[in-house]
Amino acid sequence: FYNLPDLTHYRSEGIKGQGSEDFQSFPMFCQTSAKNSLYIWGYTPLNIKKYIVSEYGDVNYEREFTLTLRESFNQMHIIRDSLLVYSAIPSEFSIKKYDLIQNEYIGEIQLKKDNHPESFFYSNRGVIAANDSLILYAYVYKKEIDIYDLETMKLKTKIVGDYKPQYIVVGDFEANIHHYIRIVAGKKYVYALHAETNNLNQDKTSLEVYDFHWNPVIRYTFDIVPYLFEIDEENGFIIGHNNEYEDYFLRYKI
């Protein structure tokens, strides 16, 4: 645990093992806009635990959610303490919505597959973000972000940039141009990391910021790209990580 905004280390806890409080697989944080709530998946393949973080940094267990099926839970978002939105790729090529209280699936966005088994190279592969009213899907191989209504899971609008459609070469990472590699839905803006390169060239990678009328607000470039990042909107910082500098956090003022 680190303090914001200065990122001073506060404390560490958690071990990998088979006990009820041990991580049986790697821990994954579930994204949420709920203030002071922390959701962690990884104690077992079917459990998400909720903790409350006090203003003094204490972390207290509150409750546990049990999922009904084992599948690919990626880019997990918890909305209003009751809805789980996640990417089911690669086991299924879809975005799913799950009711954590009733333990049942309540919605799904099916994405069109290509005619081959390698889901990593599907032309419609993407990354997701969600907030209390929207699901956003940013495409890896297209300069396009689709915006869906959270309740109906119907497409509302698209943000489509200027790009050249490409033929995807299966199995060759460097032969394909990558566009969006991460997207975050903040309370004020949407932040989409755009690469436009086949080798994650730092000179081209930038962070695009949109308001919720889908107008572009600003575009940031970096000397060191935070390929993994979160936004501290309250204090005005990008907090990120680049695996070439694995011993460090990156912090940028916005």
C-alpha positions, 0 to 999 in steps of 0.5 A, spaced: 500 500 500 502 506 498 500 513 500 497 518 495 499 523 492 506 522 494 507 514 493 510 513 500 510 506 502 505 505 507 505 497 508 505 490 505 501 484 506 498 478 503 502 471 501 501 466 496 498 459 499 492 455 500 489 458 506 483 462 506 486 468 507 492 466 502 492 468 494 491 461 491 492 465 484 495 472 482 491 477 486 487 482 481 484 488 483 477 490 480 476 497 478 471 501 481 469 508 482 466 507 489 470 511 494 474 507 499 472 500 496 477 495 495 475 489 491 480 483 490 480 477 486 485 471 487 484 468 494 480 462 490 478 462 482 471 463 484 471 469 490 472 476 490 473 480 497 471 487 498 475 491 503 473 498 506 479 503 506 479 508 512 482 515 511 487 513 516 489 507 511 486 501 515 484 496 510 478 492 513 474 486 510 467 487 509 464 481 505 465 476 499 462 475 493 462 467 490 462 467 482 458 460 479 463 458 474 470 458 472 472 462 466 476 468 464 475 473 468 479 479 465 479 487 466 474 486 472 470 492 474 465 492 479 459 497 479 454 499 484 457 494 489 452 489 485 455 488 478 461 485 475 463 487 468 469 483 465 472 481 458 471 473 458 476 473 452 480 468 451 475 463 453 469 467 450 469 473 445 465 477 449 464 482 454 459 480 460 455 483 466 454 479 472 449 480 478 454 479 484 447 479 489 443 474 485 449 470 482 447 470 475 449 473 468 444 478 466 447 481 460 453 480 454 456 483 448 458 478 443 464 480 439 465 478 432 470 473 431 475 472 425 475 465 422 481 462 426 482 460 433 487 465 435 483 470 439 489 474 441 489 476 433 482 477 432 481 483 428 476 486 433 480 484 440 480 490 445 480 492 452 474 495 456 473 500 461 466 501 465 463 506 470 456 507 473 452 508 466 457 506 460 461 500 458 467 502 453 471 498 448 477 500 445 480 496 439 487 494 439 487 493 432 483 499 430 483 506 432 476 506 435 472 506 441 465 503 442 460 506 447 455 501 450 449 503 455 451 499 461 443 497 463 441 495 456 448 493 453 446 496 447 451 500 442 450 508 444 456 511 439 463 510 437 469 514 437 473 513 430 479 516 428 483 516 422 487 510 421 488 505 415 485 498 416 490 492 416 490 485 415 492 481 421 498 477 421 496 471 426 502 469 430 506 475 428 506 481 434 511 485 430 507 485 423 501 488 426 499 495 428 497 496 435 492 502 437 489 502 444 492 498 449 489 500 455 482 505 457 480 508 464 473 511 465 474 516 470 469 520 474 471 527 469 474 524 463 476 517 459 483 516 458 485 511 452 492 509 451 494 509 444 500 506 441 499 506 433 505 502 432 507 495 431 513 495 437 510 499 442 514 505 440 515 510 446 515 516 441 508 515 438 504 512 444 500 517 447 494 518 452 488 521 449 483 524 454 475 525 452 470 528 456 463 524 456 460 528 450 466 524 447 470 531 445 477 530 445 480 534 451 487 533 451 493 528 448 499 527 453 506 524 450 511 521 455 518 520 455 517 514 459 510 511 457 506 508 463 503 502 459 499 500 465 496 506 469 491 509 473 488 516 474 488 520 481 483 525 478 483 528 485 490 530 486 491 530 478 496 525 477 497 519 472 500 513 476 503 508 472 508 503 470 513 501 465 516 494 465 523 496 463 523 500 469 520 495 473 523 497 480 519 504 479 512 507 479 511 513 474 508 519 476 505 525 471 502 531 473 496 532 469 
